[in-house]
Structures are given as C-alpha cells and as structure tokens.
Amino acid sequence: MEIVHDTIREDLGDEFPKLTIEVIGRRRAVLVRFGDPVTPGQADFTADVMTAIPHPSGRGLYIPNTKIADQWDRADPVTHTRMVLQAIDDTNVVFARVVRLLKHWNGTHSKPMCSWNIKALCLDCLDEPMPLINALQVFFTHAADEVDMGPTPDPAGVAGPIPLNMPRADVHKRLCTARKHIDLAIEHEKGGRPLSAQHVLHQALPELVPDADGTQEEADRLARTVRSGGTAATGLGLATGLVTPTRAWGD
C-alpha cells in the first residue's frame, strides 16, 4: 500500500497539486483525494485504489487486511465482476437496481450486512427480469433463509465465508422484518389499498418511498384511478408480470 502511495504521488502529484493519499487506517484500499471536483457543487473527487498481488495458484488475488497484522485475504474480484455483469444482463438490469435499493435498506437499518454479502445473495436468487418489488420479495425471502442456515459462501469459491456486521440472529430478524413489509405491501396493493402499500414500503425503504396513510385519501385515489381506466397495481410498480427497467418501481 505504501508502494501504491508513492507511485500515485509520482504520477499525479504535478497534475493535481491538492492531491492527498491516505494509507494509515485504510483496511485494503488506498484513498486518493484529488482536491479537484468534477461536478459543480461537489467538494472533491475521490477514489479507492485497491492493492493486490496474484495468488500463487493462479486463481484470484491476495488483498491486504490491515485490521490483522501481516494478513492477506484471498479473493477473486475478476470472477466476481464477471458474475455480476452476467446477472445484470440476465435480469435486464433489475439486478443492479435491486442492489442499489438493498444498499439503501442496509444503510438505514444499522448496516447489518456488507454490500458484497448483499450482492452474493442476489447472485443466488435473481437470474431473470421481474418487477423490482418482486425482486425485493425474492431477495428477502432467500436471504433470511440463507443467513439463518449459516455464513454466505464466496460465489467464486475462492475466499472464505462472508462475515456479517452484527450477530446472526439480529441480521436474520432484520431480513424477516423487511420480508414482512414487502409481503404486506404487495398484499395491500393487490387488495386495492395503494396508500397502505406505500406506507408499509416506507418502513423498509425510508427516504426512497415517501410515507403515506389515510383511508379517505386512499378511497379518493382509487376512485380517480378507476375513473381514468387504470388499475391500483400500477401505482408502485407492483403489477404482476415483467416490466422493463425504465418502468420499474424505484427507477
């Protein structure tokens, strides 16, 4: 990591005079701050530069783990990337969009899982296009069952099991709660209660889904929907059948 620090400094220091490179306190990657924002209104542009050396077997890489002195962890990020890209293609981009929603869920529920654990579990259960709400239902059902049974294995079969960020029982409880919210949202929507569905979804995905409640508002909305020739199931993308990513809920 220190070699990477020196190399980046030598190559980019003249072009970016405000460049800072952090190694101390970094577990695996060198943090590069360019001091030169690429988007108006943003303070900076940053990048994590992963350090790695080839594994002697020819399968995967050794990456540093500074939380444990002198330890290198084995991984196969090339295979991981290939698997994720294939899943994105197989699901018509639904995989990528669900992962983004799940990262939001994870971040607003005390981060029980690392992002790679989420992707690994998605690789197990998402292999075809479907509405996003159904993909969430599939994920939480599968993830709750798998976490209850034990650690998630490395999809590439190279690294060890993926650790959780909190006790297994707590992670399982959060997954089961999210699954109940998604199941109930689908039930409400199918029953013609779109505001109730929206309210329940807000519990799982706050900020992304605005909170809503109220029987009179719900009745008024349903009446307007019926008069216009629509169906309640279109409101939150919960309609059965396949949808294109541009029309999927949460897009």
C-alpha positions as CSV (number, residue, x, y, z in Angstrom):
1,M,0.0,0.0,0.0
2,E,2.9,2.3,0.6
3,I,4.3,1.5,-2.8
4,V,1.0,2.4,-4.3
5,H,1.0,5.6,-2.4
6,D,4.4,6.6,-3.7
7,T,3.5,5.6,-7.3
8,I,0.3,7.6,-7.4
9,R,2.1,10.6,-5.9
10,E,4.8,10.4,-8.5
11,D,2.4,10.1,-11.4
12,L,-0.3,12.5,-10.4
13,G,1.3,15.0,-8.0
14,D,2.2,17.6,-10.6
15,E,-1.2,17.5,-12.3
16,F,-3.2,17.7,-9.0
17,P,-1.4,20.0,-6.6
18,K,-4.0,19.4,-3.9
19,L,-3.7,15.6,-4.1
20,T,-3.8,13.7,-0.8
21,I,-3.3,9.9,-0.5
22,E,-4.3,8.1,2.7
23,V,-2.8,4.7,3.8
24,I,-3.0,4.9,7.6
25,G,-6.2,3.5,8.9
26,R,-7.2,2.0,5.5
27,R,-8.0,-1.7,5.6
28,R,-7.5,-2.7,1.9
29,A,-7.5,0.3,-0.4
30,V,-5.5,3.5,-0.7
31,L,-7.8,6.5,-0.5
32,V,-7.0,9.2,-3.1
33,R,-8.4,12.7,-2.8
34,F,-7.8,14.8,-5.9
35,G,-8.8,18.2,-4.5
36,D,-10.4,18.8,-7.9
37,P,-14.1,18.2,-8.1
38,V,-15.5,17.1,-11.5
39,T,-19.1,18.1,-10.7
40,P,-20.2,21.6,-9.9
41,G,-21.2,22.0,-6.3
42,Q,-19.2,19.0,-5.1
43,A,-16.2,19.4,-2.8
44,D,-13.9,16.9,-4.2
45,F,-13.3,13.8,-6.4
46,T,-12.1,10.7,-4.6
47,A,-11.1,7.1,-5.5
48,D,-10.3,3.9,-3.6
49,V,-7.3,2.2,-5.2
50,M,-7.3,-1.5,-4.3
51,T,-3.9,-3.1,-3.8
52,A,-3.4,-6.8,-4.7
53,I,-0.9,-9.4,-5.7
54,P,-1.5,-12.6,-7.7
55,H,-2.3,-15.8,-5.8
56,P,0.3,-18.5,-6.4
57,S,-2.4,-20.9,-7.6
58,G,-3.3,-18.6,-10.4
59,R,-6.9,-18.3,-9.1
60,G,-7.7,-15.0,-7.6
61,L,-5.6,-12.4,-5.8
62,Y,-4.2,-11.7,-2.3
63,I,-5.5,-8.4,-0.9
64,P,-4.3,-6.8,2.3
65,N,-6.2,-6.8,5.6
66,T,-4.6,-4.3,7.8
67,K,-7.0,-5.0,10.6
68,I,-5.0,-8.1,11.2
69,A,-1.2,-7.6,11.2
70,D,0.6,-9.1,8.2
71,Q,-2.5,-10.8,6.9
72,W,-3.5,-11.1,3.2
73,D,-7.0,-12.3,2.3
74,R,-7.7,-14.3,-0.8
75,A,-10.4,-13.1,-3.2
76,D,-11.3,-13.3,-6.9
77,P,-12.7,-9.9,-7.9
78,V,-12.3,-10.7,-11.6
79,T,-14.7,-13.6,-11.3
80,H,-17.0,-11.6,-9.1
81,T,-17.2,-8.9,-11.6
82,R,-17.9,-11.3,-14.4
83,M,-20.7,-12.9,-12.4
84,V,-22.3,-9.6,-11.5
85,L,-22.2,-8.3,-15.1
86,Q,-23.8,-11.6,-16.3
87,A,-26.6,-11.2,-13.7
88,I,-27.2,-7.6,-14.8
89,D,-27.6,-8.8,-18.4
90,D,-29.7,-11.9,-17.4
91,T,-32.1,-9.7,-15.4
92,N,-32.3,-6.8,-17.9
93,V,-30.6,-4.5,-15.3
94,V,-33.0,-5.4,-12.5
95,F,-30.1,-7.0,-10.5
96,A,-28.2,-3.6,-10.4
97,R,-31.3,-1.7,-9.4
98,V,-32.3,-4.1,-6.7
99,V,-28.8,-4.0,-5.3
100,R,-29.0,-0.2,-5.0
101,L,-32.3,-0.4,-3.2
102,L,-30.9,-3.1,-0.9
103,K,-27.9,-0.9,-0.1
104,H,-30.3,1.8,0.9
105,W,-32.2,-0.6,3.1
106,N,-28.9,-1.8,4.6
107,G,-27.7,1.7,5.3
108,T,-31.0,2.8,7.0
109,H,-31.2,-0.3,9.2
110,S,-27.8,-0.2,11.0
111,K,-25.8,-1.9,8.2
112,P,-26.3,-5.5,9.3
113,M,-24.5,-6.8,6.1
114,C,-21.7,-5.7,3.9
115,S,-22.5,-4.8,0.3
116,W,-20.7,-7.8,-1.1
117,N,-22.8,-10.1,1.1
118,I,-25.9,-8.5,-0.5
119,K,-24.6,-9.0,-4.0
120,A,-23.6,-12.6,-3.3
121,L,-27.1,-13.4,-2.0
122,C,-28.6,-11.7,-5.0
123,L,-26.5,-13.8,-7.3
124,D,-28.1,-16.9,-5.8
125,C,-31.7,-15.8,-6.4
126,L,-32.0,-13.2,-9.1
127,D,-31.5,-14.6,-12.6
128,E,-34.3,-13.3,-14.7
129,P,-36.2,-10.0,-15.3
130,M,-39.0,-9.2,-12.9
131,P,-40.6,-6.1,-11.3
132,L,-38.4,-4.6,-8.6
133,I,-40.9,-5.1,-5.8
134,N,-41.0,-8.8,-6.7
135,A,-37.2,-8.9,-6.8
136,L,-37.1,-7.5,-3.3
137,Q,-39.5,-10.1,-2.1
138,V,-37.4,-12.9,-3.7
139,F,-34.2,-11.5,-2.1
140,F,-35.5,-11.0,1.5
141,T,-37.1,-14.5,1.4
142,H,-33.9,-16.1,0.2
143,A,-31.5,-14.0,2.3
144,A,-33.5,-14.7,5.5
145,D,-33.3,-18.5,4.9
146,E,-29.6,-18.5,3.9
147,V,-28.5,-16.3,6.8
148,D,-30.5,-18.5,9.2
149,M,-28.6,-21.5,8.0
150,G,-25.1,-20.0,8.2
151,P,-22.5,-17.7,6.6
152,T,-22.8,-16.8,2.9
153,P,-20.1,-18.6,0.8
154,D,-17.9,-16.8,-1.7
155,P,-19.7,-17.2,-5.1
156,A,-16.3,-17.7,-6.8
157,G,-15.4,-20.5,-4.4
158,V,-12.0,-18.9,-3.5
159,A,-12.4,-16.8,-0.4
160,G,-13.8,-17.8,2.9
161,P,-17.4,-17.2,4.1
162,I,-18.6,-13.6,4.0
163,P,-18.9,-12.2,7.6
164,L,-21.8,-10.3,8.9
165,N,-21.6,-6.9,10.6
166,M,-23.7,-7.9,13.7
167,P,-24.8,-11.2,15.4
168,R,-26.5,-13.6,13.0
169,A,-29.8,-13.6,15.0
170,D,-30.0,-9.8,14.6
171,V,-29.4,-9.9,10.9
172,H,-32.0,-12.6,10.4
173,K,-34.5,-10.6,12.4
174,R,-34.0,-7.5,10.2
175,L,-34.3,-9.6,7.0
176,C,-37.5,-11.2,8.2
177,T,-39.0,-7.8,9.2
178,A,-38.1,-6.4,5.7
179,R,-39.7,-9.5,4.1
180,K,-42.9,-9.0,6.1
181,H,-43.0,-5.3,4.9
182,I,-42.6,-6.3,1.3
183,D,-45.2,-9.1,1.5
184,L,-47.7,-6.8,3.2
185,A,-47.1,-4.0,0.6
186,I,-47.9,-6.5,-2.2
187,E,-50.9,-7.7,-0.3
188,H,-52.2,-4.1,0.2
189,E,-51.6,-3.2,-3.5
190,K,-53.4,-6.3,-4.8
191,G,-56.3,-5.5,-2.4
192,G,-56.7,-2.0,-3.9
193,R,-55.0,-0.2,-1.0
194,P,-52.1,1.7,-2.7
195,L,-51.6,4.2,0.2
196,S,-51.4,1.4,2.7
197,A,-48.8,-0.3,0.4
198,Q,-46.8,2.9,0.2
199,H,-46.9,3.3,4.0
200,V,-45.6,-0.2,4.5
201,L,-42.9,0.2,1.9
202,H,-41.7,3.4,3.7
203,Q,-40.9,1.2,6.7
204,A,-38.4,-0.8,4.7
205,L,-37.1,2.0,2.4
206,P,-37.4,5.3,4.2
207,E,-36.5,8.4,2.2
208,L,-36.8,6.5,-1.1
209,V,-40.5,5.9,-0.6
210,P,-42.5,8.8,0.9
211,D,-44.7,7.9,3.8
212,A,-48.5,7.8,3.2
213,D,-51.6,6.9,5.2
214,G,-55.2,7.8,5.4
215,T,-58.3,5.8,4.3
216,Q,-60.2,8.8,2.7
217,E,-57.2,9.8,0.6
218,E,-56.9,6.1,-0.4
219,A,-60.5,6.0,-1.4
220,D,-60.3,9.2,-3.4
221,R,-57.2,7.9,-5.2
222,L,-58.7,4.6,-6.1
223,A,-61.8,6.3,-7.4
224,R,-59.7,8.6,-9.6
225,T,-57.8,5.6,-10.8
226,V,-60.9,3.6,-11.7
227,R,-62.5,6.5,-13.5
228,S,-59.4,7.0,-15.6
229,G,-59.4,3.4,-16.6
230,G,-56.2,2.4,-14.7
231,T,-55.6,-0.2,-12.0
232,A,-54.4,0.1,-8.5
233,A,-51.5,-2.2,-9.2
234,T,-49.7,0.3,-11.4
235,G,-49.1,2.8,-8.6
236,L,-46.0,1.4,-7.1
237,G,-44.9,-1.0,-9.8
238,L,-46.4,-3.9,-8.1
239,A,-48.3,-5.2,-11.1
240,T,-47.7,-8.8,-11.9
241,G,-45.8,-9.8,-15.0
242,L,-42.5,-8.5,-16.3
243,V,-41.7,-4.8,-16.7
244,T,-38.8,-3.0,-18.4
245,P,-36.2,-1.4,-16.2
246,T,-37.3,2.1,-17.3
247,R,-40.8,1.5,-15.9
248,A,-39.9,-0.5,-12.8
249,W,-40.8,0.8,-9.4
250,G,-37.9,2.7,-7.7
251,D,-36.2,3.5,-11.1
